Amino acid sequence: MAKGKSVLTTGDVAKICNVAPRTVSKWFDSGHLKGYRIPGSKDRRIPLGELLRFMRANNMPTEALPVGKIRVLVVDAAEHPAYEMLDALKARGSYEVQVARSSFEVGTAIQKLSPHVVLINLLTSGVDAHSICKSIRSNEDFATVKIIALANQLSSQESAALLQKGFDGHVSNPADAGEVIRKIEEATAIIY
């Protein structure tokens, strides 16, 4: 299977999942694995994002997927950003992480890294989180980028305000690397 394919055949899926192609057809026909049929044919096609969702939902290893690493941009003006969180992300091996400390660095990093997720620390001054969010949302090239705020215990009104301003969610305890990872995986499961 060629890397970079966004739609897979049942044979591709069978190789990735280490099962017979007939098993993949059964998953498809029963509705557990979603996709579409080629018009005028019985051939099935499964979008890569749907396969990833299926594999995660069934606790199947995803290392064989041609997705690559999840690219995360951390926006934090602090002299020493939350290194425990960064180390936890890097230790997982499935993340490519970069830190930006200013709005200018964010612009450059987004162009180079093309992140799947942007984590913006609202607890430090030095970056205008709302302007960064607005800038990302106004660019069609970054329509699928998920933006997550790192903030301590927000009220429901504050949380709703973030969503209205274009954020996809927030992490209430940025020091908890597990919560950060869960939030990233929730946000990217829809895309990939």
Secondary structure as UniProt FT lines:
FT   TURN            3..4
FT   STRAND          7..9
FT   HELIX           10..17
FT   HELIX           21..29
FT   TURN            30..31
FT   STRAND          36..37
FT   TURN            39..40
FT   STRAND          44..47
FT   HELIX           48..57
FT   TURN            58..59
FT   TURN            63..64
FT   TURN            66..67
FT   STRAND          70..75
FT   HELIX           83..92
FT   STRAND          95..100
FT   HELIX           103..113
FT   STRAND          117..121
FT   TURN            122..123
FT   HELIX           129..137
FT   HELIX           140..142
FT   TURN            143..144
FT   STRAND          146..150
FT   HELIX           156..164
FT   TURN            165..166
FT   STRAND          169..171
FT   TURN            174..175
FT   HELIX           177..189
FT   TURN            190..191
//
